[in-house]
Amino acid sequence: LDHLIIAVTLSTSPCTSSRGYWRLPRELLTNPVIREAVTAEAEQRLTKMTSRTSTTPPLNIGAMWHGWLKRIKARLQECHRRYIVDTKAILHDHLMRLAVAQRDYQRTGHGAAAVHAAEAALDTATAELRQCTMDVHFDFHANTNEEGSRHFFRRPQGSKVSITKANVDGGVATDAPTVQAVFTAHWQTIMTSPPDLSPPNRARRRAVLRRPTQRLSDADREQLVAPLTPLELRSALKTMDPSKSPGPDGWYAGFFQLAPDVFADIVLLVYQYQLVHRRELLPHQRRSAVTLLFKAGDRGDHSNYRPIALMPVEVKVLPRALARRLAYVAPKLAHRSQARFIPDRRLHDHVVFVQSLQHYCTMEDHDHYATFLAFSKAYDMVYQGFLIDTLHELNIRPVFLSWVALLYRA
């Protein structure tokens, strides 16, 4: 027989486990009373945001929105607490009734029917609670796995594995403070700009910016810089996955999809106010929860992880709407060899093209070489100023660029 070798590592350093951030309990959104209450509260908030007259002072839309989210969060937390307490109280009451019936039966020898009735009531309450939980899970899977192919070809469920070691100076550190410090320092150098970073050489930047030959036409430019509408944000909000992991604020897309028309109007007012009066997003909108996904190889090597930033849903609505606008003109600006992130273009076309070249060289007996270039952490190390200059060079007006700068400005 083969036996697994169980190894135990004892550490003298204290293991500090931090509590995760709050996430909206999904079972609350299945309650029709809570759904109606959230919708009514959102409609009242929208009315207050749009009720300003010429004689009243200007409203701080951003502060009103942030305060409303805090109040709704506190109320939902209280609802969830009461839900748990009531559920436990019901089961505890049935347990006490059963205990009393069993005690009386043991003392007097009478009351067997009462014991059976108490047991049946406890079993019924437990079964109802279990059935309610199963119904919620069934509805979730029925809506998620709507198509057979989507169900059978779904990704395997991930598991959370703590990072317990880090490679340091040729050795391996296993104490939690050192591991945290090593990984944090590494990813800070990638996801943040150094304070002494100098911008790229201006002459080289201008030389690169002169390379594009395509420019937006006046008609496409006017369509791109048209004012944002609630309809665009509503469409972007409705097409989001309601069960995707939320940001540090804890709100799933399913929460905003309770009343997409109302929340689209509110979010648009918040965006416009922050752009005009603050030139930056709200503090809670500029925070993300970064999680590291292990790829392969040594778990102690910090480069074997891929960072994923969990952003607030309300922030992802704006770039989703802007990306849809840009998708209409992107094929006119990007070279035909650019297949990624362009509508109606497939990365598989390049794979087939390379295979055809290889087949051609084999059949014609030609000796050729192929060079593959890849940027390390390319999406995490984009110089934002150069990105804005490139968009401006493509004849994109500052109206659109101001929205892009608002999203990047920390």
C-alpha positions as CSV (number, residue, x, y, z in Angstrom):
1,L,0.0,0.0,0.0
2,D,1.1,3.5,-0.7
3,H,0.9,5.9,2.2
4,L,1.0,9.7,2.0
5,I,3.8,11.4,3.9
6,I,2.3,14.0,6.2
7,A,4.7,16.8,7.1
8,V,4.0,19.4,9.9
9,T,5.9,22.6,10.0
10,L,5.9,24.5,13.3
11,S,6.4,28.2,13.2
12,T,7.2,30.4,16.1
13,S,5.9,33.6,14.5
14,P,2.2,34.5,15.2
15,C,-0.2,33.8,12.5
16,T,-2.4,36.8,12.0
17,S,-5.5,36.2,10.0
18,S,-7.2,39.3,8.8
19,R,-10.9,39.4,8.4
20,G,-12.1,39.7,4.8
21,Y,-14.2,42.6,3.7
22,W,-18.0,42.6,3.8
23,R,-19.9,41.1,0.9
24,L,-23.6,41.4,0.3
25,P,-25.3,38.1,1.3
26,R,-26.9,36.9,-1.9
27,E,-29.8,35.3,-0.1
28,L,-31.0,38.8,0.9
29,L,-31.6,39.6,-2.8
30,T,-34.1,36.7,-3.1
31,N,-36.4,38.3,-0.5
32,P,-39.1,40.3,-2.4
33,V,-39.6,42.7,0.6
34,I,-35.9,43.6,0.5
35,R,-35.9,44.0,-3.2
36,E,-38.9,46.3,-3.1
37,A,-37.4,48.3,-0.2
38,V,-34.0,48.8,-2.0
39,T,-35.8,49.9,-5.2
40,A,-37.9,52.4,-3.3
41,E,-34.9,53.8,-1.4
42,A,-33.0,54.2,-4.7
43,E,-35.9,56.0,-6.3
44,Q,-36.1,58.4,-3.4
45,R,-32.4,59.1,-3.5
46,L,-32.6,59.8,-7.3
47,T,-35.5,62.2,-6.6
48,K,-33.4,64.1,-4.0
49,M,-30.4,64.3,-6.4
50,T,-32.5,65.8,-9.1
51,S,-34.7,68.1,-7.0
52,R,-32.3,71.1,-6.9
53,T,-33.8,74.4,-8.0
54,S,-32.2,77.7,-9.0
55,T,-32.6,79.0,-5.4
56,T,-31.1,76.1,-3.5
57,P,-27.4,75.6,-3.1
58,P,-25.6,73.0,-5.3
59,L,-25.8,69.5,-4.0
60,N,-22.8,67.3,-3.4
61,I,-23.9,64.3,-5.5
62,G,-20.9,62.3,-4.6
63,A,-21.3,62.6,-0.9
64,M,-25.1,61.9,-1.2
65,W,-24.3,58.7,-3.0
66,H,-21.6,57.6,-0.7
67,G,-23.8,58.3,2.4
68,W,-26.7,56.4,0.9
69,L,-24.6,53.3,0.2
70,K,-23.3,53.3,3.8
71,R,-26.9,53.5,5.2
72,I,-28.1,50.8,2.9
73,K,-25.2,48.6,3.9
74,A,-25.9,49.1,7.6
75,R,-29.6,48.2,7.1
76,L,-28.8,45.1,5.0
77,Q,-26.3,44.0,7.6
78,E,-29.0,44.3,10.3
79,C,-31.4,42.4,8.1
80,H,-29.0,39.6,7.7
81,R,-28.2,39.5,11.4
82,R,-31.9,39.3,12.2
83,Y,-32.4,36.6,9.6
84,I,-29.7,34.5,11.2
85,V,-30.9,35.1,14.7
86,D,-34.5,34.3,13.8
87,T,-33.5,31.1,12.0
88,K,-31.4,30.0,15.0
89,A,-34.2,31.0,17.4
90,I,-36.8,28.9,15.6
91,L,-34.6,25.8,15.6
92,H,-33.7,26.5,19.2
93,D,-37.3,26.8,20.2
94,H,-38.1,23.4,18.6
95,L,-35.1,21.9,20.3
96,M,-36.3,23.2,23.7
97,R,-39.8,21.9,23.1
98,L,-38.4,18.5,22.3
99,A,-36.1,18.5,25.4
100,V,-39.1,19.4,27.6
101,A,-41.3,16.7,26.1
102,Q,-38.5,14.1,26.6
103,R,-37.9,15.2,30.2
104,D,-41.6,14.9,31.0
105,Y,-41.8,11.5,29.4
106,Q,-38.8,10.2,31.3
107,R,-40.2,11.5,34.6
108,T,-43.8,10.3,34.2
109,G,-43.7,7.7,31.5
110,H,-46.5,9.5,29.7
111,G,-46.4,11.9,26.7
112,A,-44.8,9.7,24.0
113,A,-47.1,11.4,21.5
114,A,-45.8,14.8,22.6
115,V,-42.2,13.6,22.1
116,H,-43.0,12.3,18.6
117,A,-44.9,15.6,17.8
118,A,-41.9,17.7,18.9
119,E,-39.5,15.5,16.9
120,A,-41.7,15.9,13.8
121,A,-41.9,19.7,14.3
122,L,-38.1,19.9,14.6
123,D,-37.5,17.7,11.5
124,T,-40.0,19.8,9.6
125,A,-38.3,23.1,10.5
126,T,-34.9,21.7,9.7
127,A,-36.1,20.3,6.4
128,E,-37.8,23.7,5.4
129,L,-34.5,25.5,6.1
130,R,-32.5,23.0,4.1
131,Q,-35.0,23.1,1.3
132,C,-34.9,26.9,1.2
133,T,-31.1,26.9,0.9
134,M,-31.3,24.2,-1.8
135,D,-33.8,26.3,-3.7
136,V,-31.6,29.3,-3.7
137,H,-28.6,27.2,-4.9
138,F,-30.8,25.5,-7.6
139,D,-32.0,28.9,-8.9
140,F,-28.5,30.1,-9.1
141,H,-27.2,27.1,-11.0
142,A,-30.3,27.0,-13.2
143,N,-29.7,30.6,-14.3
144,T,-25.9,30.2,-14.5
145,N,-25.9,26.8,-16.3
146,E,-28.7,27.7,-18.7
147,E,-27.1,25.9,-21.6
148,G,-25.7,22.4,-21.6
149,S,-22.4,23.3,-23.3
150,R,-21.9,26.1,-20.9
151,H,-22.4,23.7,-18.0
152,F,-20.2,20.9,-19.1
153,F,-17.3,23.1,-20.3
154,R,-17.3,25.4,-17.3
155,R,-14.1,26.0,-15.5
156,P,-13.5,23.9,-12.4
157,Q,-14.3,25.5,-9.1
158,G,-11.3,27.3,-7.7
159,S,-9.9,26.9,-4.3
160,K,-8.3,29.5,-2.0
161,V,-4.8,28.6,-1.0
162,S,-2.8,30.7,1.3
163,I,0.7,31.8,0.3
164,T,2.9,30.3,2.9
165,K,6.4,30.8,1.6
166,A,8.6,33.2,-0.4
167,N,12.0,33.0,-2.0
168,V,14.4,35.5,-0.4
169,D,18.1,35.8,-1.3
170,G,18.4,32.1,-2.4
171,G,16.5,30.8,0.6
172,V,12.9,30.2,1.5
173,A,11.1,32.3,4.1
174,T,8.0,30.7,5.8
175,D,7.1,33.2,8.5
176,A,3.9,35.2,7.6
177,P,5.3,38.7,8.1
178,T,8.3,38.1,5.8
179,V,6.1,36.4,3.1
180,Q,3.7,39.3,3.2
181,A,6.4,41.9,3.0
182,V,8.2,40.2,0.0
183,F,5.0,39.7,-2.1
184,T,3.8,43.2,-1.3
185,A,7.1,44.9,-2.1
186,H,7.3,43.0,-5.4
187,W,3.8,43.8,-6.7
188,Q,4.0,47.4,-5.5
189,T,6.9,48.0,-7.8
190,I,4.8,46.7,-10.7
191,M,1.4,48.2,-10.0
192,T,2.5,51.6,-8.8
193,S,4.8,54.2,-10.3
194,P,8.1,54.9,-8.5
195,P,8.2,58.5,-7.1
196,D,11.4,59.2,-9.0
197,L,10.1,57.9,-12.4
198,S,11.0,60.3,-15.2
199,P,8.7,60.5,-18.3
200,P,9.9,58.9,-21.5
201,N,12.1,60.9,-23.7
202,R,9.9,63.5,-25.5
203,A,11.6,63.1,-28.9
204,R,11.2,59.4,-28.8
205,R,7.6,59.8,-27.8
206,R,6.9,62.1,-30.7
207,A,8.6,59.7,-33.1
208,V,6.3,56.9,-32.0
209,L,3.2,59.1,-32.1
210,R,3.9,60.0,-35.7
211,R,3.8,56.4,-36.7
212,P,0.0,55.9,-36.8
213,T,-1.5,56.6,-40.2
214,Q,-5.1,56.2,-39.3
215,R,-7.2,59.0,-37.8
216,L,-10.8,59.3,-36.7
217,S,-13.1,61.0,-39.2
218,D,-15.1,63.9,-38.0
219,A,-18.3,61.8,-38.0
220,D,-16.8,59.0,-36.0
221,R,-15.2,61.6,-33.6
222,E,-18.6,63.3,-33.0
223,Q,-20.2,59.9,-32.3
224,L,-17.4,59.0,-29.9
225,V,-17.5,62.2,-27.8
226,A,-21.3,62.5,-27.6
227,P,-22.6,62.9,-24.1
228,L,-23.1,59.8,-22.1
229,T,-26.7,58.7,-21.7
230,P,-28.4,56.6,-19.0
231,L,-29.3,54.1,-21.7
232,E,-25.7,53.3,-22.3
233,L,-25.0,52.8,-18.6
234,R,-28.2,50.8,-18.2
235,S,-27.2,48.4,-21.0
236,A,-23.7,48.0,-19.5
237,L,-25.1,47.3,-16.1
238,K,-27.7,44.7,-17.3
239,T,-25.0,42.7,-19.2
240,M,-22.8,42.2,-16.2
241,D,-22.5,38.9,-14.4
242,P,-24.7,39.3,-11.2
243,S,-22.6,36.8,-9.3
244,K,-19.0,38.0,-10.0
245,S,-16.9,38.8,-7.0
246,P,-17.4,42.4,-5.8
247,G,-14.8,45.0,-4.9
248,P,-14.0,46.2,-1.4
249,D,-17.4,47.8,-1.1
250,G,-19.1,44.4,-1.2
251,W,-21.8,45.2,-3.7
252,Y,-22.4,42.6,-6.4
253,A,-23.8,43.6,-9.8
254,G,-27.0,41.8,-8.9
255,F,-27.7,44.5,-6.3
256,F,-27.6,47.3,-8.9
257,Q,-29.6,45.1,-11.3
258,L,-32.6,45.2,-8.9
259,A,-33.4,48.6,-10.5
260,P,-31.0,49.1,-13.4
261,D,-32.9,52.1,-14.7
262,V,-32.7,54.0,-11.4
263,F,-29.1,53.1,-10.6
264,A,-28.0,54.0,-14.2
265,D,-29.4,57.5,-13.7
266,I,-27.8,57.8,-10.2
267,V,-24.4,56.6,-11.4
268,L,-24.4,59.0,-14.3
269,L,-25.1,61.9,-12.0
270,V,-22.2,60.8,-9.8
271,Y,-19.8,60.5,-12.7
272,Q,-20.7,63.9,-14.1
273,Y,-20.4,65.6,-10.7
274,Q,-17.1,64.0,-9.9
275,L,-15.7,64.9,-13.3
276,V,-16.8,68.6,-13.2
277,H,-16.4,69.4,-9.5
278,R,-13.7,67.0,-8.2
279,R,-11.8,65.8,-11.2
280,E,-11.5,62.4,-9.6
281,L,-13.7,59.5,-8.5
282,L,-15.0,59.0,-4.9
283,P,-12.5,57.6,-2.4
284,H,-14.3,54.2,-2.2
285,Q,-14.4,54.1,-6.0
286,R,-10.6,54.4,-6.2
287,R,-10.0,51.3,-4.0
288,S,-9.6,47.8,-5.3
289,A,-9.0,44.4,-3.7
290,V,-6.0,42.8,-5.3
291,T,-5.9,39.0,-5.2
292,L,-3.1,36.8,-6.5
293,L,-3.9,33.8,-8.7
294,F,-1.3,31.0,-8.9
295,K,-0.3,30.0,-12.4
296,A,2.3,27.2,-12.2
297,G,5.7,26.5,-10.8
298,D,7.2,27.3,-7.5
299,R,4.7,28.8,-5.1
300,G,7.4,30.8,-3.4
301,D,8.3,32.7,-6.6
302,H,6.2,35.9,-6.6
303,S,6.4,36.0,-10.4
304,N,4.4,32.8,-10.7
305,Y,1.2,34.7,-9.7
306,R,-1.2,36.8,-11.7
307,P,-2.8,39.8,-9.9
308,I,-6.5,40.4,-10.3
309,A,-8.0,43.7,-9.1
310,L,-11.5,43.4,-7.8
311,M,-13.1,46.8,-8.5
312,P,-16.4,48.3,-7.3
313,V,-19.2,47.4,-9.8
314,E,-20.3,51.1,-10.1
315,V,-16.8,51.9,-11.4
316,K,-16.8,49.2,-14.0
317,V,-20.0,50.5,-15.6
318,L,-18.3,53.6,-17.0
319,P,-15.4,51.9,-18.8
320,R,-17.8,49.3,-20.1
321,A,-19.9,51.9,-21.8
322,L,-16.8,53.8,-23.1
323,A,-15.3,50.5,-24.4
324,R,-18.5,49.8,-26.4
325,R,-18.3,53.2,-28.0
326,L,-14.6,52.7,-28.8
327,A,-15.4,49.2,-30.3
328,Y,-17.2,50.8,-33.2
329,V,-14.2,52.8,-34.3
330,A,-11.4,50.5,-33.2
331,P,-11.3,48.5,-36.5
332,K,-10.7,51.7,-38.3
333,L,-7.7,52.7,-36.0
334,A,-6.0,49.4,-35.3
335,H,-3.9,47.6,-37.9
336,R,-5.4,44.5,-39.4
337,S,-2.7,42.4,-37.7
338,Q,-4.1,43.5,-34.3
339,A,-6.5,40.7,-33.5
340,R,-6.9,41.1,-29.7
341,F,-9.7,43.3,-28.2
342,I,-11.0,44.2,-31.7
343,P,-14.6,43.2,-32.6
344,D,-14.9,40.5,-35.4
345,R,-11.3,39.6,-35.1
346,R,-10.0,36.3,-33.7
347,L,-6.6,35.5,-32.2
348,H,-7.0,32.1,-33.8
349,D,-6.4,33.7,-37.2
350,H,-2.8,34.3,-36.2
351,V,-2.4,30.7,-35.1
352,V,-3.7,29.4,-38.4
353,F,-1.4,31.9,-40.2
354,V,1.7,30.7,-38.4
355,Q,0.7,27.1,-39.0
356,S,0.3,27.8,-42.7
357,L,3.7,29.5,-42.8
358,Q,5.2,26.5,-41.1
359,H,3.5,24.1,-43.6
360,Y,4.7,26.2,-46.5
361,C,8.3,26.2,-45.4
362,T,8.2,22.5,-44.9
363,M,6.7,21.8,-48.3
364,E,9.1,24.2,-50.1
365,D,12.1,23.1,-48.0
366,H,12.9,26.6,-46.8
367,D,14.8,27.4,-43.7
368,H,13.2,30.2,-41.7
369,Y,13.0,31.3,-38.1
370,A,10.2,32.8,-36.0
371,T,10.7,35.1,-33.1
372,F,8.0,35.6,-30.4
373,L,8.1,38.7,-28.3
374,A,6.1,39.2,-25.1
375,F,6.0,42.0,-22.6
376,S,6.3,41.0,-19.0
377,K,3.3,42.4,-17.0
378,A,2.4,44.6,-20.0
379,Y,-1.1,45.5,-18.7
380,D,0.3,46.5,-15.3
381,M,3.0,48.8,-16.6
382,V,1.3,51.2,-19.0
383,Y,2.5,54.8,-18.9
384,Q,-0.8,56.6,-18.6
385,G,0.4,59.9,-20.0
386,F,1.6,58.3,-23.2
387,L,-1.8,56.5,-23.5
388,I,-3.6,59.8,-23.4
389,D,-1.2,61.3,-25.9
390,T,-1.8,58.4,-28.3
391,L,-5.6,58.7,-28.1
392,H,-5.2,62.5,-28.8
393,E,-3.0,61.8,-31.8
394,L,-5.8,59.6,-33.2
395,N,-8.1,62.6,-33.3
396,I,-10.0,61.8,-30.2
397,R,-11.3,64.9,-28.5
398,P,-10.7,65.9,-24.9
399,V,-14.3,65.2,-24.0
400,F,-13.7,61.4,-24.3
401,L,-10.1,61.7,-22.9
402,S,-11.5,63.4,-19.8
403,W,-13.5,60.3,-18.9
404,V,-10.4,58.1,-19.5
405,A,-8.3,60.4,-17.3
406,L,-11.0,60.3,-14.6
407,L,-10.7,56.5,-14.4
408,Y,-6.9,56.5,-14.2
409,R,-6.6,59.4,-11.8
410,A,-5.9,58.0,-8.3
